[in-house]
Amino acid sequence: MDSARTALRLGAKESIIVYRRSEQELLAREEEVEHAKEEGIHFQLLTNPIRFIGGDRALTGVECIRMELGEPDESGRRRPVPISGSEFTIKVDTVVIAIGNGPHPLVPRTTKGLKLSQRGNIVADPKTGQTSKEGVFAGGDIVTGAATVIEAMGAGKRAAAAIDRYLKEKKE
Ligand SMILES: Cc1cc2nc3c(=O)[nH]c(=O)nc-3n(C[C@H](O)[C@H](O)[C@H](O)COP(=O)(O)OP(=O)(O)OC[C@H]3O[C@@H](n4cnc5c(N)ncnc54)[C@H](O)[C@@H]3O)c2cc1C
């Protein structure tokens, strides 16, 4: 949503969001969708990109396929199913891929003894940020999963206070 709207503000002639499910399943706040529409973003819903088209250097299009909604998947949302033979091309010169995010495994991989959740987030005490490894504190998205700046700042402040206490106790 941010990328599509920013592209328009930076001078793109047209900005299109391609999404494989319908508006009902869109993982965006309602007002974000409304504001995007007001700003002139076009939505290609129930559409999935299949391949980029272009020469050696320049992108000229994205081949897409129309989708329909099938049975709900493990997320509880209806699974998008491609409609065979419905391929079509959208002319574009820039593509921003936005397919979700998740915890980077580098820190837990290089820091043995960090307890992780099933989703790969670092388990930390919400009041102090203390992790399962003594003297290691964590907060923000890596603990909660995708959340907000305010929550990350709050966790940072609580962890800073806890680190201060930890270091002072160690010194004594
Ligand atoms: C597209 C998008 C739009 C969003 N819009 C909003 C919004 O409107 N309002 C809102 O409140 N929130 C929004 N969020 C969520 C918000 O950005 C996050 O919740 C917040 O940034 C989390 O802060 P953080 O400090 O936990 O993590 P991050 O901001 O992700 O910071 C982690 C930092 O650690 C660095 N890092 C990672 N690994 C290493 C390493 N091994 N060594 C050193 N550095 C490392 C990364 O480069 C990064 O700079 C949005 C998120 C996205 C993706």
The ligand as a Tripos MOL2 file, in Angstrom:
@<TRIPOS>MOLECULE
LIG
   53    58     1     0     0
SMALL
NO_CHARGES

@<TRIPOS>ATOM
      1 C1          5.4560   -1.5470    4.5500 C.3       1 LIG1
      2 C2          5.3220   -1.3050    6.0350 C.ar      1 LIG1
      3 C3          4.5410   -0.2620    6.4770 C.ar      1 LIG1
      4 C4          4.3970   -0.0050    7.8350 C.ar      1 LIG1
      5 N1          3.6370    1.0420    8.2310 N.ar      1 LIG1
      6 C5          3.5530    1.3430    9.5290 C.ar      1 LIG1
      7 C6          2.8160    2.4640    9.9790 C.ar      1 LIG1
      8 O1          2.2170    3.2110    9.2050 O.2       1 LIG1
      9 N2          2.7830    2.7120   11.3160 N.ar      1 LIG1
     10 C7          3.4340    1.9300   12.2190 C.ar      1 LIG1
     11 O2          3.3860    2.2210   13.4140 O.2       1 LIG1
     12 N3          4.1230    0.8520   11.8270 N.ar      1 LIG1
     13 C8          4.2080    0.5350   10.5070 C.ar      1 LIG1
     14 N4          4.9290   -0.5550   10.1120 N.ar      1 LIG1
     15 C9          5.5490   -1.4210   11.1250 C.3       1 LIG1
     16 C10         6.8360   -0.8090   11.6750 C.3       1 LIG1
     17 O3          7.6860   -0.4620   10.5850 O.3       1 LIG1
     18 C11         7.5160   -1.8420   12.5510 C.3       1 LIG1
     19 O4          6.6120   -2.3160   13.5330 O.3       1 LIG1
     20 C12         8.7200   -1.2230   13.2790 C.3       1 LIG1
     21 O5          9.6130   -0.6750   12.3420 O.3       1 LIG1
     22 C13         9.4290   -2.2770   14.1210 C.3       1 LIG1
     23 O6         10.5790   -1.7200   14.6600 O.3       1 LIG1
     24 P1         11.8000   -2.6470   15.0800 P.3       1 LIG1
     25 O7         12.8330   -1.7180   15.6320 O.co2     1 LIG1
     26 O8         11.3050   -3.7590   15.9320 O.co2     1 LIG1
     27 O9         12.2980   -3.3400   13.7360 O.3       1 LIG1
     28 P2         12.8840   -2.6630   12.4140 P.3       1 LIG1
     29 O10        12.3460   -1.2850   12.1870 O.co2     1 LIG1
     30 O11        12.6820   -3.7010   11.3540 O.co2     1 LIG1
     31 O12        14.4100   -2.5190   12.7490 O.3       1 LIG1
     32 C14        15.2920   -3.6150   12.8210 C.3       1 LIG1
     33 C15        16.6620   -3.1010   12.3770 C.3       1 LIG1
     34 O13        17.6220   -4.0940   12.6390 O.3       1 LIG1
     35 C16        18.4920   -4.1740   11.5310 C.3       1 LIG1
     36 N5         19.1040   -5.5100   11.5440 N.ar      1 LIG1
     37 C17        18.5670   -6.6850   11.2370 C.ar      1 LIG1
     38 N6         19.4490   -7.6880   11.3930 N.ar      1 LIG1
     39 C18        20.5930   -7.1130   11.8160 C.ar      1 LIG1
     40 C19        21.8700   -7.6140   12.1580 C.ar      1 LIG1
     41 N7         22.1700   -8.9060   12.1100 N.pl3     1 LIG1
     42 N8         22.8040   -6.7230   12.5350 N.ar      1 LIG1
     43 C20        22.5380   -5.3970   12.6170 C.ar      1 LIG1
     44 N9         21.3390   -4.8690   12.3070 N.ar      1 LIG1
     45 C21        20.3790   -5.7110   11.9190 C.ar      1 LIG1
     46 C22        17.6210   -3.9300   10.3380 C.3       1 LIG1
     47 O14        18.3680   -3.5150    9.2250 O.3       1 LIG1
     48 C23        16.7060   -2.8270   10.8690 C.3       1 LIG1
     49 O15        17.2440   -1.5450   10.6630 O.3       1 LIG1
     50 C24         5.0800   -0.8280    8.7580 C.ar      1 LIG1
     51 C25         5.8740   -1.8750    8.3080 C.ar      1 LIG1
     52 C26         6.0040   -2.1090    6.9680 C.ar      1 LIG1
     53 C27         6.8890   -3.2520    6.4930 C.3       1 LIG1
@<TRIPOS>BOND
     1     1     2 1
     2     2     3 ar
     3     2    52 ar
     4     3     4 ar
     5     4     5 ar
     6     4    50 ar
     7     5     6 ar
     8     6     7 ar
     9     6    13 1
    10     7     8 2
    11     7     9 ar
    12     9    10 ar
    13    10    11 2
    14    10    12 ar
    15    12    13 ar
    16    13    14 ar
    17    14    15 1
    18    14    50 ar
    19    15    16 1
    20    16    17 1
    21    16    18 1
    22    18    19 1
    23    18    20 1
    24    20    21 1
    25    20    22 1
    26    22    23 1
    27    23    24 1
    28    24    25 2
    29    24    26 1
    30    24    27 1
    31    27    28 1
    32    28    29 2
    33    28    30 1
    34    28    31 1
    35    31    32 1
    36    32    33 1
    37    33    34 1
    38    33    48 1
    39    34    35 1
    40    35    36 1
    41    35    46 1
    42    36    37 ar
    43    36    45 ar
    44    37    38 ar
    45    38    39 ar
    46    39    40 ar
    47    39    45 ar
    48    40    41 1
    49    40    42 ar
    50    42    43 ar
    51    43    44 ar
    52    44    45 ar
    53    46    47 1
    54    46    48 1
    55    48    49 1
    56    50    51 ar
    57    51    52 ar
    58    52    53 1
@<TRIPOS>SUBSTRUCTURE
     1 LIG1         1 GROUP 0 **** ****
